Amino acid sequence: MTEQPELRWHAVGRRKTSVARVYLTPGSGKWSINGRTLGDYFPRHSLVQHIQQPFQVTDTLGAFDVKARVNGGGVTGQAGAVRLGIARALLMADDTHRAKLRGHRLLTRDPRAVERKKPGQPGARKRFQFSKR
């Protein structure tokens, strides 16, 4: 007798310098981010809403268990990376969600990142004060 393969979808999301590896399995809506719960890892309510947006758009909130490994960057970048990873994994699970996810711009990687500091300046754009004499 052959075993059925476990249903599991894996996707990678990136934002700023953060990288999130997201695994979705059909389940009851349990969250594990770096071994902690969603509210424990991201204490700000706005970040939790931001992360759950792909599930709310596709009406699948509570239908999948989420396991994510996140590293790099800060909390905002990590939340954006997890959100993109979830959206990509949902797309693998059911391709009919593509129009909804695309319509809410959830499949687009946010390219914004910190601009590098230039030599001879105090920052990326800031200049030292000009002195005529």
C-alpha positions as CSV (number, residue, x, y, z in Angstrom):
1,M,0.0,0.0,0.0
2,T,1.5,3.4,-1.0
3,E,1.4,6.4,1.3
4,Q,-0.2,9.6,0.1
5,P,2.2,12.5,-0.1
6,E,1.7,15.2,2.5
7,L,0.1,18.3,1.2
8,R,2.6,21.1,1.9
9,W,3.5,24.2,0.0
10,H,6.7,26.2,0.4
11,A,7.5,29.7,-0.8
12,V,10.1,32.4,-0.1
13,G,9.3,36.0,0.5
14,R,11.7,38.9,0.7
15,R,11.4,42.5,1.9
16,K,14.3,45.0,2.5
17,T,17.0,42.7,3.9
18,S,14.6,40.1,5.4
19,V,14.0,36.6,4.0
20,A,11.1,34.4,5.0
21,R,10.7,30.7,4.2
22,V,6.9,29.9,4.5
23,Y,5.4,26.5,4.7
24,L,1.6,26.1,4.4
25,T,-0.3,22.9,5.3
26,P,-4.1,22.4,5.4
27,G,-5.1,22.7,9.0
28,S,-6.9,24.8,11.6
29,G,-5.0,28.1,11.4
30,K,-2.0,27.5,13.7
31,W,0.9,29.9,13.4
32,S,4.6,29.2,14.1
33,I,7.1,31.9,13.3
34,N,10.6,31.0,14.4
35,G,9.0,28.6,16.9
36,R,6.7,31.3,18.4
37,T,3.1,32.2,17.8
38,L,2.1,35.1,15.5
39,G,1.1,37.5,18.2
40,D,4.1,36.6,20.2
41,Y,6.6,37.2,17.4
42,F,4.8,40.3,16.0
43,P,3.3,42.1,19.0
44,R,2.0,45.1,16.9
45,H,-1.6,44.6,15.7
46,S,-0.9,46.5,12.5
47,L,1.8,44.0,11.5
48,V,-0.4,41.0,12.3
49,Q,-3.2,42.5,10.0
50,H,-0.5,43.1,7.3
51,I,0.6,39.5,7.5
52,Q,-2.9,38.0,7.4
53,Q,-4.0,40.1,4.4
54,P,-3.4,37.3,1.8
55,F,-5.7,35.0,3.8
56,Q,-8.4,37.7,4.2
57,V,-8.3,38.5,0.5
58,T,-8.7,34.9,-0.5
59,D,-11.2,34.0,2.3
60,T,-8.9,31.3,3.6
61,L,-8.2,32.6,7.1
62,G,-8.0,29.6,9.4
63,A,-7.8,27.1,6.6
64,F,-4.0,26.6,6.7
65,D,-1.4,26.1,9.3
66,V,1.6,28.4,8.8
67,K,5.2,27.7,9.7
68,A,7.8,30.3,8.8
69,R,11.5,30.8,9.3
70,V,12.4,34.5,9.2
71,N,15.8,36.1,9.4
72,G,17.4,39.5,8.6
73,G,16.2,43.0,8.8
74,G,13.7,44.4,11.3
75,V,10.1,43.7,12.3
76,T,8.5,45.6,9.4
77,G,10.7,44.0,6.8
78,Q,10.1,40.6,8.3
79,A,6.4,41.1,8.3
80,G,6.5,42.1,4.6
81,A,8.6,39.0,3.8
82,V,6.2,36.7,5.6
83,R,3.2,38.3,3.8
84,L,4.8,37.8,0.3
85,G,5.8,34.2,1.2
86,I,2.2,33.4,2.3
87,A,0.8,34.9,-0.9
88,R,3.1,32.9,-3.1
89,A,2.4,29.7,-1.2
90,L,-1.4,30.3,-1.5
91,L,-0.9,30.7,-5.2
92,M,0.8,27.2,-5.3
93,A,-2.0,25.7,-3.2
94,D,-4.8,27.1,-5.5
95,D,-4.1,29.0,-8.7
96,T,-7.6,30.5,-8.8
97,H,-6.5,33.0,-6.2
98,R,-4.1,34.7,-8.6
99,A,-6.6,37.4,-9.7
100,K,-7.5,38.4,-6.1
101,L,-3.9,38.4,-4.9
102,R,-2.7,40.3,-8.0
103,G,-5.5,42.8,-7.6
104,H,-4.4,43.7,-4.0
105,R,-0.7,43.8,-5.1
106,L,0.2,40.9,-2.8
107,L,2.3,39.1,-5.4
108,T,4.6,42.0,-6.1
109,R,7.9,42.2,-4.2
110,D,8.4,45.6,-2.7
111,P,11.7,46.8,-4.2
112,R,12.3,49.7,-1.7
113,A,15.5,49.4,0.3
114,V,17.9,51.7,2.1
115,E,20.0,53.8,-0.2
116,R,23.7,53.4,0.4
117,K,25.8,56.1,2.0
118,K,28.1,58.0,-0.4
119,P,31.7,58.9,0.3
120,G,32.4,62.5,1.5
121,Q,28.8,62.9,2.8
122,P,27.2,62.2,6.2
123,G,24.5,60.1,4.7
124,A,22.9,58.9,1.5
125,R,21.4,62.3,0.5
126,K,22.5,64.7,3.3
127,R,25.4,67.0,2.6
128,F,27.7,68.8,5.0
129,Q,26.9,72.5,5.5
130,F,28.3,74.6,2.7
131,S,30.6,77.4,3.8
132,K,31.4,80.1,1.3
133,R,34.4,81.4,3.3
